[in-house]
Amino acid sequence: MSRKRAINAKCKDCIYDPCGSGKWRQQVEACPSQDCALWPFRPKSDVSRSIPAPGRGDMARAGVTGNSAQAGQLGEGGADG
């Protein structure tokens, strides 16, 4: 059994409720057990994978880019003195 299949099987065994709403993958995606060692590796749909990880994109949303950061450094006694 592959690692991916083993994680899928464990997550399904842990949280899937056939009487609950949604299919097993939907229930696993909504898993609230963030303290579980497998939580970051649980099966996710393509939509949830496209969401940026925490910490990524925060600076871009704030308007800070690599060029902006460098420009700020220049204004603090860089090329202009």
N, C-alpha and C positions, 0 to 999 in steps of 0.2 A: 504494500500500500504506500502510495506517495505521501509526502508531508502534507500537501494541500488536501488530499482526500481524508487524511487522518484528522486534520483541523476541522474540515467540514463536518465529518462524522461526529466529532466531540461536541462542536457547537450545536449541531442539530439535536444530539442526544440531550444536551443540557437545557435548551430553551424551547424547542419546538413543541407546540401544543396543537394537535390536529383539530381540536375544537375551537382554537383561537382564530383570529382574523389573519388573513394573508397566508402565503406559502411559507415553507420553512426558511427560505433565504430572506424573505422580508422580515420575519420574526428575528432572525439572527442579526440582520443589519440594525434592527432597533434594540439590540441587546443593551440593557442598562448596566451590566457588570463591568465597568471600566477598570476595576481592580483585578480582573481575570488576566492571567499571563497571555492568554490567546486573543484577548479582545482586539489588539491592533492588527491581528492577522486573520480575523474572522472574514468569511466570505462577504463581499460587497458587490453591489451592482456597478455598472460603468458610470452611472450618475454620481454615486457617492465617491467613486475614485477620482472624479474630475474636480471635486471640492479641494481647494488648496489646504495643505497641512497647516496647523496653527503656527504662526510666526512667519509664514511665507506669504508674501503679498501685502503684509501690513504696511511696509514702508512704501510700496508702490501706491497703495490706496491713499497714503498720506502725502503723496506727491514727491517723495524722496527717491531719487535714482542715484546710480553711481556717479553720473555727471554732476548732479546737484550737490552731492557730498564733497566732490573734489572742488567744485566752485566755492563752497563754503570754506574750505581749507585755504584756498588762495586768498580770500578776503581777510583772513586772519594773519596777515603779515607774510603771505606767500610771495608771489612775484611782484606785488605792488609795494612791498616794503614793510 
